[in-house]
Amino acid sequence: AIIIIFFSIIFSKWQSIGIYSVWGLFGWLFFAVLLYISINLVSMLIQKDRENDLKEIQIRNNR
């Protein structure tokens, strides 16, 4: 909650300046995209690990 208040204060200061609010929005978008990509990469890695584990189990069962 404190972080939200902190950012709302910063955002209100940005609105008075004008152009900085635009840069702030770009920053937030960039941050959101980075976060989204990183989450996707992590989930892909986890899925690959699971697939590898499943393959190993299948190989063991075939033996």
PDB file of N, CA, C and O in Angstrom, chain B, residues numbered from 101:
ATOM      1  N   ALA B 101       0.843  -1.204   0.000  1.00  0.00           N
ATOM      2  CA  ALA B 101       0.000   0.000   0.000  1.00  0.00           C
ATOM      3  C   ALA B 101       0.873   1.247   0.000  1.00  0.00           C
ATOM      4  O   ALA B 101       0.554   2.233  -0.665  1.00  0.00           O
ATOM      5  N   ILE B 102       1.985   1.204   0.752  1.00  0.00           N
ATOM      6  CA  ILE B 102       2.894   2.350   0.832  1.00  0.00           C
ATOM      7  C   ILE B 102       3.494   2.632  -0.544  1.00  0.00           C
ATOM      8  O   ILE B 102       3.649   3.788  -0.937  1.00  0.00           O
ATOM      9  N   ILE B 103       3.829   1.566  -1.273  1.00  0.00           N
ATOM     10  CA  ILE B 103       4.428   1.715  -2.606  1.00  0.00           C
ATOM     11  C   ILE B 103       3.440   2.402  -3.547  1.00  0.00           C
ATOM     12  O   ILE B 103       3.830   3.266  -4.333  1.00  0.00           O
ATOM     13  N   ILE B 104       2.158   2.021  -3.470  1.00  0.00           N
ATOM     14  CA  ILE B 104       1.130   2.607  -4.335  1.00  0.00           C
ATOM     15  C   ILE B 104       1.011   4.102  -4.057  1.00  0.00           C
ATOM     16  O   ILE B 104       0.929   4.905  -4.987  1.00  0.00           O
ATOM     17  N   ILE B 105       1.001   4.477  -2.772  1.00  0.00           N
ATOM     18  CA  ILE B 105       0.926   5.888  -2.389  1.00  0.00           C
ATOM     19  C   ILE B 105       2.147   6.630  -2.920  1.00  0.00           C
ATOM     20  O   ILE B 105       2.032   7.724  -3.472  1.00  0.00           O
ATOM     21  N   PHE B 106       3.316   6.019  -2.746  1.00  0.00           N
ATOM     22  CA  PHE B 106       4.579   6.603  -3.203  1.00  0.00           C
ATOM     23  C   PHE B 106       4.539   6.884  -4.704  1.00  0.00           C
ATOM     24  O   PHE B 106       4.902   7.975  -5.144  1.00  0.00           O
ATOM     25  N   PHE B 107       4.095   5.892  -5.491  1.00  0.00           N
ATOM     26  CA  PHE B 107       4.042   6.062  -6.943  1.00  0.00           C
ATOM     27  C   PHE B 107       2.958   7.054  -7.351  1.00  0.00           C
ATOM     28  O   PHE B 107       3.125   7.777  -8.333  1.00  0.00           O
ATOM     29  N   SER B 108       1.844   7.101  -6.607  1.00  0.00           N
ATOM     30  CA  SER B 108       0.788   8.062  -6.942  1.00  0.00           C
ATOM     31  C   SER B 108       1.276   9.492  -6.717  1.00  0.00           C
ATOM     32  O   SER B 108       0.924  10.396  -7.474  1.00  0.00           O
ATOM     33  N   ILE B 109       2.093   9.700  -5.669  1.00  0.00           N
ATOM     34  CA  ILE B 109       2.675  11.022  -5.412  1.00  0.00           C
ATOM     35  C   ILE B 109       3.621  11.391  -6.554  1.00  0.00           C
ATOM     36  O   ILE B 109       3.578  12.513  -7.059  1.00  0.00           O
ATOM     37  N   ILE B 110       4.473  10.449  -6.961  1.00  0.00           N
ATOM     38  CA  ILE B 110       5.406  10.691  -8.070  1.00  0.00           C
ATOM     39  C   ILE B 110       4.621  10.990  -9.344  1.00  0.00           C
ATOM     40  O   ILE B 110       4.976  11.899 -10.094  1.00  0.00           O
ATOM     41  N   PHE B 111       3.554  10.227  -9.589  1.00  0.00           N
ATOM     42  CA  PHE B 111       2.760  10.403 -10.805  1.00  0.00           C
ATOM     43  C   PHE B 111       2.090  11.770 -10.814  1.00  0.00           C
ATOM     44  O   PHE B 111       2.025  12.410 -11.864  1.00  0.00           O
ATOM     45  N   SER B 112       1.590  12.235  -9.668  1.00  0.00           N
ATOM     46  CA  SER B 112       0.953  13.554  -9.597  1.00  0.00           C
ATOM     47  C   SER B 112       1.974  14.651  -9.885  1.00  0.00           C
ATOM     48  O   SER B 112       1.645  15.658 -10.512  1.00  0.00           O
ATOM     49  N   LYS B 113       3.220  14.460  -9.426  1.00  0.00           N
ATOM     50  CA  LYS B 113       4.282  15.421  -9.739  1.00  0.00           C
ATOM     51  C   LYS B 113       4.594  15.389 -11.230  1.00  0.00           C
ATOM     52  O   LYS B 113       4.815  16.437 -11.837  1.00  0.00           O
ATOM     53  N   TRP B 114       4.614  14.187 -11.831  1.00  0.00           N
ATOM     54  CA  TRP B 114       4.876  14.049 -13.259  1.00  0.00           C
ATOM     55  C   TRP B 114       3.802  14.755 -14.082  1.00  0.00           C
ATOM     56  O   TRP B 114       4.116  15.413 -15.074  1.00  0.00           O
ATOM     57  N   GLN B 115       2.535  14.625 -13.678  1.00  0.00           N
ATOM     58  CA  GLN B 115       1.437  15.233 -14.428  1.00  0.00           C
ATOM     59  C   GLN B 115       1.601  16.746 -14.504  1.00  0.00           C
ATOM     60  O   GLN B 115       1.267  17.349 -15.524  1.00  0.00           O
ATOM     61  N   SER B 116       2.111  17.370 -13.440  1.00  0.00           N
ATOM     62  CA  SER B 116       2.297  18.819 -13.443  1.00  0.00           C
ATOM     63  C   SER B 116       3.396  19.210 -14.428  1.00  0.00           C
ATOM     64  O   SER B 116       3.336  20.281 -15.030  1.00  0.00           O
ATOM     65  N   ILE B 117       4.405  18.341 -14.595  1.00  0.00           N
ATOM     66  CA  ILE B 117       5.499  18.633 -15.530  1.00  0.00           C
ATOM     67  C   ILE B 117       5.060  18.329 -16.964  1.00  0.00           C
ATOM     68  O   ILE B 117       5.314  19.119 -17.874  1.00  0.00           O
ATOM     69  N   GLY B 118       4.398  17.176 -17.165  1.00  0.00           N
ATOM     70  CA  GLY B 118       3.831  16.873 -18.477  1.00  0.00           C
ATOM     71  C   GLY B 118       4.612  15.808 -19.223  1.00  0.00           C
ATOM     72  O   GLY B 118       4.198  14.650 -19.277  1.00  0.00           O
ATOM     73  N   ILE B 119       5.753  16.201 -19.806  1.00  0.00           N
ATOM     74  CA  ILE B 119       6.498  15.276 -20.670  1.00  0.00           C
ATOM     75  C   ILE B 119       7.063  14.115 -19.866  1.00  0.00           C
ATOM     76  O   ILE B 119       7.215  13.015 -20.398  1.00  0.00           O
ATOM     77  N   TYR B 120       7.379  14.341 -18.590  1.00  0.00           N
ATOM     78  CA  TYR B 120       7.920  13.264 -17.764  1.00  0.00           C
ATOM     79  C   TYR B 120       6.883  12.173 -17.539  1.00  0.00           C
ATOM     80  O   TYR B 120       7.236  11.004 -17.381  1.00  0.00           O
ATOM     81  N   SER B 121       5.596  12.548 -17.522  1.00  0.00           N
ATOM     82  CA  SER B 121       4.542  11.546 -17.340  1.00  0.00           C
ATOM     83  C   SER B 121       4.521  10.593 -18.536  1.00  0.00           C
ATOM     84  O   SER B 121       4.262   9.399 -18.381  1.00  0.00           O
ATOM     85  N   VAL B 122       4.799  11.134 -19.744  1.00  0.00           N
ATOM     86  CA  VAL B 122       4.860  10.296 -20.945  1.00  0.00           C
ATOM     87  C   VAL B 122       6.011   9.300 -20.811  1.00  0.00           C
ATOM     88  O   VAL B 122       5.853   8.109 -21.079  1.00  0.00           O
ATOM     89  N   TRP B 123       7.182   9.816 -20.388  1.00  0.00           N
ATOM     90  CA  TRP B 123       8.340   8.933 -20.187  1.00  0.00           C
ATOM     91  C   TRP B 123       8.030   7.901 -19.106  1.00  0.00           C
ATOM     92  O   TRP B 123       8.453   6.749 -19.200  1.00  0.00           O
ATOM     93  N   GLY B 124       7.287   8.324 -18.076  1.00  0.00           N
ATOM     94  CA  GLY B 124       6.902   7.402 -17.005  1.00  0.00           C
ATOM     95  C   GLY B 124       6.040   6.272 -17.542  1.00  0.00           C
ATOM     96  O   GLY B 124       6.228   5.109 -17.184  1.00  0.00           O
ATOM     97  N   LEU B 125       5.085   6.627 -18.412  1.00  0.00           N
ATOM     98  CA  LEU B 125       4.219   5.611 -19.017  1.00  0.00           C
ATOM     99  C   LEU B 125       5.039   4.647 -19.867  1.00  0.00           C
ATOM    100  O   LEU B 125       4.826   3.435 -19.824  1.00  0.00           O
ATOM    101  N   PHE B 126       5.990   5.197 -20.649  1.00  0.00           N
ATOM    102  CA  PHE B 126       6.863   4.336 -21.452  1.00  0.00           C
ATOM    103  C   PHE B 126       7.666   3.408 -20.553  1.00  0.00           C
ATOM    104  O   PHE B 126       7.852   2.229 -20.857  1.00  0.00           O
ATOM    105  N   GLY B 127       8.139   3.963 -19.436  1.00  0.00           N
ATOM    106  CA  GLY B 127       8.905   3.163 -18.479  1.00  0.00           C
ATOM    107  C   GLY B 127       8.070   2.021 -17.919  1.00  0.00           C
ATOM    108  O   GLY B 127       8.533   0.885 -17.816  1.00  0.00           O
ATOM    109  N   TRP B 128       6.817   2.344 -17.556  1.00  0.00           N
ATOM    110  CA  TRP B 128       5.924   1.311 -17.012  1.00  0.00           C
ATOM    111  C   TRP B 128       5.643   0.232 -18.060  1.00  0.00           C
ATOM    112  O   TRP B 128       5.639  -0.958 -17.747  1.00  0.00           O
ATOM    113  N   LEU B 129       5.406   0.659 -19.318  1.00  0.00           N
ATOM    114  CA  LEU B 129       5.147  -0.307 -20.397  1.00  0.00           C
ATOM    115  C   LEU B 129       6.354  -1.212 -20.604  1.00  0.00           C
ATOM    116  O   LEU B 129       6.222  -2.431 -20.715  1.00  0.00           O
ATOM    117  N   PHE B 130       7.549  -0.589 -20.655  1.00  0.00           N
ATOM    118  CA  PHE B 130       8.786  -1.339 -20.844  1.00  0.00           C
ATOM    119  C   PHE B 130       8.971  -2.349 -19.717  1.00  0.00           C
ATOM    120  O   PHE B 130       9.329  -3.503 -19.952  1.00  0.00           O
ATOM    121  N   PHE B 131       8.718  -1.891 -18.472  1.00  0.00           N
ATOM    122  CA  PHE B 131       8.844  -2.757 -17.298  1.00  0.00           C
ATOM    123  C   PHE B 131       7.859  -3.920 -17.378  1.00  0.00           C
ATOM    124  O   PHE B 131       8.211  -5.061 -17.079  1.00  0.00           O
ATOM    125  N   ALA B 132       6.619  -3.625 -17.783  1.00  0.00           N
ATOM    126  CA  ALA B 132       5.588  -4.662 -17.880  1.00  0.00           C
ATOM    127  C   ALA B 132       5.971  -5.701 -18.934  1.00  0.00           C
ATOM    128  O   ALA B 132       5.797  -6.901 -18.726  1.00  0.00           O
ATOM    129  N   VAL B 133       6.499  -5.222 -20.078  1.00  0.00           N
ATOM    130  CA  VAL B 133       6.908  -6.138 -21.155  1.00  0.00           C
ATOM    131  C   VAL B 133       8.055  -7.030 -20.684  1.00  0.00           C
ATOM    132  O   VAL B 133       8.054  -8.237 -20.924  1.00  0.00           O
ATOM    133  N   LEU B 134       9.037  -6.418 -20.009  1.00  0.00           N
ATOM    134  CA  LEU B 134      10.173  -7.189 -19.488  1.00  0.00           C
ATOM    135  C   LEU B 134       9.690  -8.255 -18.512  1.00  0.00           C
ATOM    136  O   LEU B 134      10.129  -9.404 -18.562  1.00  0.00           O
ATOM    137  N   LEU B 135       8.775  -7.857 -17.619  1.00  0.00           N
ATOM    138  CA  LEU B 135       8.241  -8.781 -16.622  1.00  0.00           C
ATOM    139  C   LEU B 135       7.517  -9.939 -17.315  1.00  0.00           C
ATOM    140  O   LEU B 135       7.697 -11.102 -16.955  1.00  0.00           O
ATOM    141  N   TYR B 136       6.688  -9.598 -18.322  1.00  0.00           N
ATOM    142  CA  TYR B 136       5.926 -10.601 -19.069  1.00  0.00           C
ATOM    143  C   TYR B 136       6.856 -11.601 -19.757  1.00  0.00           C
ATOM    144  O   TYR B 136       6.639 -12.811 -19.701  1.00  0.00           O
ATOM    145  N   ILE B 137       7.905 -11.068 -20.414  1.00  0.00           N
ATOM    146  CA  ILE B 137       8.860 -11.929 -21.117  1.00  0.00           C
ATOM    147  C   ILE B 137       9.577 -12.848 -20.132  1.00  0.00           C
ATOM    148  O   ILE B 137       9.740 -14.041 -20.388  1.00  0.00           O
ATOM    149  N   SER B 138      10.006 -12.280 -19.001  1.00  0.00           N
ATOM    150  CA  SER B 138      10.749 -13.085 -18.024  1.00  0.00           C
ATOM    151  C   SER B 138       9.865 -14.196 -17.456  1.00  0.00           C
ATOM    152  O   SER B 138      10.331 -15.319 -17.265  1.00  0.00           O
ATOM    153  N   ILE B 139       8.587 -13.889 -17.185  1.00  0.00           N
ATOM    154  CA  ILE B 139       7.661 -14.905 -16.662  1.00  0.00           C
ATOM    155  C   ILE B 139       7.475 -16.013 -17.698  1.00  0.00           C
ATOM    156  O   ILE B 139       7.472 -17.195 -17.355  1.00  0.00           O
ATOM    157  N   ASN B 140       7.316 -15.621 -18.984  1.00  0.00           N
ATOM    158  CA  ASN B 140       7.160 -16.616 -20.051  1.00  0.00           C
ATOM    159  C   ASN B 140       8.386 -17.509 -20.155  1.00  0.00           C
ATOM    160  O   ASN B 140       8.261 -18.725 -20.299  1.00  0.00           O
ATOM    161  N   LEU B 141       9.585 -16.905 -20.080  1.00  0.00           N
ATOM    162  CA  LEU B 141      10.825 -17.680 -20.164  1.00  0.00           C
ATOM    163  C   LEU B 141      10.909 -18.681 -19.018  1.00  0.00           C
ATOM    164  O   LEU B 141      11.264 -19.842 -19.224  1.00  0.00           O
ATOM    165  N   VAL B 142      10.583 -18.228 -17.815  1.00  0.00           N
ATOM    166  CA  VAL B 142      10.645 -19.107 -16.642  1.00  0.00           C
ATOM    167  C   VAL B 142       9.668 -20.264 -16.804  1.00  0.00           C
ATOM    168  O   VAL B 142      10.020 -21.413 -16.538  1.00  0.00           O
ATOM    169  N   SER B 143       8.435 -19.969 -17.242  1.00  0.00           N
ATOM    170  CA  SER B 143       7.432 -21.031 -17.412  1.00  0.00           C
ATOM    171  C   SER B 143       7.871 -22.016 -18.496  1.00  0.00           C
ATOM    172  O   SER B 143       7.654 -23.220 -18.364  1.00  0.00           O
ATOM    173  N   MET B 144       8.496 -21.501 -19.582  1.00  0.00           N
ATOM    174  CA  MET B 144       8.999 -22.377 -20.640  1.00  0.00           C
ATOM    175  C   MET B 144      10.083 -23.299 -20.102  1.00  0.00           C
ATOM    176  O   MET B 144      10.099 -24.492 -20.403  1.00  0.00           O
ATOM    177  N   LEU B 145      10.997 -22.737 -19.300  1.00  0.00           N
ATOM    178  CA  LEU B 145      12.073 -23.545 -18.725  1.00  0.00           C
ATOM    179  C   LEU B 145      11.502 -24.632 -17.822  1.00  0.00           C
ATOM    180  O   LEU B 145      11.963 -25.774 -17.852  1.00  0.00           O
ATOM    181  N   ILE B 146      10.494 -24.278 -17.015  1.00  0.00           N
ATOM    182  CA  ILE B 146       9.875 -25.251 -16.110  1.00  0.00           C
ATOM    183  C   ILE B 146       9.225 -26.366 -16.932  1.00  0.00           C
ATOM    184  O   ILE B 146       9.359 -27.544 -16.599  1.00  0.00           O
ATOM    185  N   GLN B 147       8.514 -25.991 -18.014  1.00  0.00           N
ATOM    186  CA  GLN B 147       7.866 -26.994 -18.862  1.00  0.00           C
ATOM    187  C   GLN B 147       8.899 -27.911 -19.499  1.00  0.00           C
ATOM    188  O   GLN B 147       8.687 -29.121 -19.579  1.00  0.00           O
ATOM    189  N   LYS B 148      10.030 -27.340 -19.960  1.00  0.00           N
ATOM    190  CA  LYS B 148      11.079 -28.161 -20.565  1.00  0.00           C
ATOM    191  C   LYS B 148      11.633 -29.146 -19.545  1.00  0.00           C
ATOM    192  O   LYS B 148      11.865 -30.312 -19.867  1.00  0.00           O
ATOM    193  N   ASP B 149      11.846 -28.680 -18.313  1.00  0.00           N
ATOM    194  CA  ASP B 149      12.339 -29.566 -17.259  1.00  0.00           C
ATOM    195  C   ASP B 149      11.351 -30.701 -17.028  1.00  0.00           C
ATOM    196  O   ASP B 149      11.751 -31.854 -16.873  1.00  0.00           O
ATOM    197  N   ARG B 150      10.062 -30.378 -17.005  1.00  0.00           N
ATOM    198  CA  ARG B 150       9.038 -31.414 -16.803  1.00  0.00           C
ATOM    199  C   ARG B 150       9.059 -32.414 -17.949  1.00  0.00           C
ATOM    200  O   ARG B 150       8.971 -33.620 -17.722  1.00  0.00           O
ATOM    201  N   GLU B 151       9.175 -31.916 -19.188  1.00  0.00           N
ATOM    202  CA  GLU B 151       9.212 -32.809 -20.352  1.00  0.00           C
ATOM    203  C   GLU B 151      10.421 -33.725 -20.278  1.00  0.00           C
ATOM    204  O   GLU B 151      10.315 -34.915 -20.574  1.00  0.00           O
ATOM    205  N   ASN B 152      11.569 -33.185 -19.888  1.00  0.00           N
ATOM    206  CA  ASN B 152      12.779 -33.997 -19.756  1.00  0.00           C
ATOM    207  C   ASN B 152      12.580 -35.068 -18.689  1.00  0.00           C
ATOM    208  O   ASN B 152      12.981 -36.218 -18.873  1.00  0.00           O
ATOM    209  N   ASP B 153      11.958 -34.686 -17.572  1.00  0.00           N
ATOM    210  CA  ASP B 153      11.696 -35.656 -16.508  1.00  0.00           C
ATOM    211  C   ASP B 153      10.773 -36.762 -17.022  1.00  0.00           C
ATOM    212  O   ASP B 153      11.000 -37.941 -16.752  1.00  0.00           O
ATOM    213  N   LEU B 154       9.732 -36.376 -17.763  1.00  0.00           N
ATOM    214  CA  LEU B 154       8.805 -37.367 -18.301  1.00  0.00           C
ATOM    215  C   LEU B 154       9.522 -38.314 -19.255  1.00  0.00           C
ATOM    216  O   LEU B 154       9.285 -39.522 -19.229  1.00  0.00           O
ATOM    217  N   LYS B 155      10.409 -37.763 -20.106  1.00  0.00           N
ATOM    218  CA  LYS B 155      11.162 -38.607 -21.042  1.00  0.00           C
ATOM    219  C   LYS B 155      12.043 -39.589 -20.285  1.00  0.00           C
ATOM    220  O   LYS B 155      12.117 -40.764 -20.643  1.00  0.00           O
ATOM    221  N   GLU B 156      12.708 -39.113 -19.240  1.00  0.00           N
ATOM    222  CA  GLU B 156      13.566 -39.991 -18.439  1.00  0.00           C
ATOM    223  C   GLU B 156      12.748 -41.112 -17.813  1.00  0.00           C
ATOM    224  O   GLU B 156      13.180 -42.264 -17.794  1.00  0.00           O
ATOM    225  N   ILE B 157      11.567 -40.777 -17.300  1.00  0.00           N
ATOM    226  CA  ILE B 157      10.693 -41.779 -16.675  1.00  0.00           C
ATOM    227  C   ILE B 157      10.264 -42.810 -17.726  1.00  0.00           C
ATOM    228  O   ILE B 157      10.250 -44.010 -17.452  1.00  0.00           O
ATOM    229  N   GLN B 158       9.910 -42.332 -18.939  1.00  0.00           N
ATOM    230  CA  GLN B 158       9.494 -43.248 -20.008  1.00  0.00           C
ATOM    231  C   GLN B 158      10.635 -44.186 -20.380  1.00  0.00           C
ATOM    232  O   GLN B 158      10.424 -45.383 -20.578  1.00  0.00           O
ATOM    233  N   ILE B 159      11.861 -43.631 -20.475  1.00  0.00           N
ATOM    234  CA  ILE B 159      13.025 -44.462 -20.826  1.00  0.00           C
ATOM    235  C   ILE B 159      13.230 -45.533 -19.752  1.00  0.00           C
ATOM    236  O   ILE B 159      13.492 -46.692 -20.073  1.00  0.00           O
ATOM    237  N   ARG B 160      13.114 -45.150 -18.489  1.00  0.00           N
ATOM    238  CA  ARG B 160      13.280 -46.108 -17.387  1.00  0.00           C
ATOM    239  C   ARG B 160      12.208 -47.191 -17.459  1.00  0.00           C
ATOM    240  O   ARG B 160      12.494 -48.370 -17.248  1.00  0.00           O
ATOM    241  N   ASN B 161      10.968 -46.787 -17.760  1.00  0.00           N
ATOM    242  CA  ASN B 161       9.872 -47.745 -17.837  1.00  0.00           C
ATOM    243  C   ASN B 161      10.071 -48.710 -19.000  1.00  0.00           C
ATOM    244  O   ASN B 161       9.751 -49.893 -18.889  1.00  0.00           O
ATOM    245  N   ASN B 162      10.605 -48.202 -20.127  1.00  0.00           N
ATOM    246  CA  ASN B 162      10.847 -49.063 -21.292  1.00  0.00           C
ATOM    247  C   ASN B 162      11.894 -50.119 -20.975  1.00  0.00           C
ATOM    248  O   ASN B 162      11.805 -51.246 -21.461  1.00  0.00           O
ATOM    249  N   ARG B 163      12.879 -49.767 -20.169  1.00  0.00           N
ATOM    250  CA  ARG B 163      13.888 -50.749 -19.771  1.00  0.00           C
ATOM    251  C   ARG B 163      13.220 -51.785 -18.878  1.00  0.00           C
ATOM    252  O   ARG B 163      13.877 -52.718 -18.417  1.00  0.00           O
TER     253      ARG B 163
END
